[in-house]
Amino acid sequence: MASNDEPAIKQPFPAIEPFNTGMLKVSDIHEVYYEQSGQPDGKPVIFVHGGPGGGCNPNCRRFFDPDVYRIILMDQRGCGKSKPSAELKENTTWQLMNDLEKLREHLGIDRWIVFGGSWGSTLSLTYAINNPERVKALILRGIFTLRREELLWLYQEGTSYLYPDYWQDYINPIPKAERGDLMSAYYRRLTGDDPEEREKCARSWSQWELRTSTIVPNHEKIEARLDQDMWALSFARIECHYFVHGGWFDDPEYILNNADKLRNIPCTIVQGRYDLVTPMKTAWELHQRIPESEFIVVQKAGHSVLEPDITSALITATEKYKDL
């Protein structure tokens, strides 16, 4: 079912604190941070954050009714409170997918609702394709399947046409001779030996994405995010690492070509009409592959989960699935 309706704006639920936190050893190198809030015996929902490398924050808890849901957050490998920070070894899509299963088993959960946006939609879809029996419902936002065309739109040519001023700041750290492949040029610097250049490039990369994620950028909030200790470095390094490797998908159309495995899972797709980070084309293609899905076009929004109409649409979806 497709809908262009804009429901009354729903506000995030009140801020809450976790009732449980922990570190889960998922490899010889990595430990991932997880937390639980809401009801210990509530309906389990896993928040799958974006990036990759974005990490979770306390606002991620606020999309879910804490009187109903057992709200689970996990910082993926190398980011947030997970250790070691910004580590690229043993850090692939498939390993993150397995980490979700390890966490589900560790917490003694049989099935859960999977909630993810942007890169979080990529990982949520990959997880659901491979573990459909563990997924009660999918709530997805800003659909991204990590195809080369999607990456080139944001990081090489496309979004640049609408933000030429911000684009100039993004390309400034890269010599003109290397600008034919900006992702690779950034990757060499983000993984290089010069700490000053790593930091400079991490800030430029992260700033570009933050500036283009909302229709009207909030520069004060963007600067505050960029100034958080280690956030930009882990975000940029891990994102770029995944992107230059194509997410380690043997088939670049892996998600769309396997989407038929999701047709029996209740699914809501929320997409900003003016999303310039993950344009609506991919979300529409996914909806065509899962025609049973609910497809919500948010007319006055871009990419960010924090845009009020996007937040509201996602809360509407979590309210809808309360009774599953």
Salt bridges, closest charged atoms under 4 A:
GLU35 OE2 - ARG61 NE 2.54
ASP65 OD2 - LYS322 NZ 2.76
ASP99 OD2 - ARG77 NE 2.68
GLU101 OE1 - ARG104 NE 2.67
GLU105 OE2 - ARG104 NH2 3.78
ASP110 OD1 - ARG134 NH1 2.65
GLU149 OE2 - ARG147 NH2 3.94
GLU149 OE2 - LYS281 NZ 2.93
GLU150 OE2 - ARG147 NE 2.68
ASP169 OD2 - ARG211 NH1 2.71
GLU178 OE1 - ARG188 NH2 2.74
GLU178 OE2 - ARG189 NH2 2.75
GLU197 OE2 - ARG189 NE 3.49
GLU223 OE1 - ARG203 NH2 2.64
ASP227 OD1 - ARG203 NH1 3.18
GLU253 OE1 - ARG147 NH1 3.58
ASP275 OD2 - HIS303 ND1 2.84
GLU285 OE1 - ARG147 NH2 2.62
GLU285 OE2 - LYS281 NZ 2.80
GLU292 OE2 - ARG263 NH2 2.54
GLU294 OE1 - LYS320 NZ 2.94
GLU319 OE1 - LYS322 NZ 3.08
